[in-house]
């Protein structure tokens, strides 16, 4: 990789896990508040007290169990979407993608071992949040489907860290090359000199 970066200036854009978690919350909570407000405004009958009580009594086990059952396989699919998208742009395809789990934080991860141009890196970074978060949220909001809306919100929230990394790349230029950081949360930007 050294030969590939000889005419580039290296800039690390990384955060500690603790700081990333706090900033991701600051980044994503306003989006969630806007979405929930819009849903309540569009579908107020779903939030009348008698409707909420009957929904809770009919689904009390599922209300707490479903998010847990969804989140674990959803986290795996989230990471697969990163990897599959990045692999399309990698010279060595899926061989350049590494999956694993940070056991200390019980967090699955996907790491792209190749440098990518800015646009493919951004596509891979945004794909899970778009496919599992934004699109189901919009569909649920449009159709008044609380389950689909909640699913979308859950995975929009889960993509908060990805959104934060994409925000950190806002000053990157199209010709910059991006390397997923192998150990920390974030990436390395190689700017042509």
Secondary structure, 3 states (H helix, E strand, C coil): CCHHHCCEEEEEEEECHHHHHHHHHHHHHHHHHHHHHHHHHHCHHHHCHHHHHHHHHHHHHHHHHHHHHHHHHHHHHHHHHHHHHHHHHCCCHHHHEEEEEECCCCEEEEEECCEEEHHHHHHHHHHHHHHHHHHHHHHHHHHCCHHHHHHHHHHHHHCHHHHHHHHHCCCCCCCCEEEECCCCEEEEEEEEC
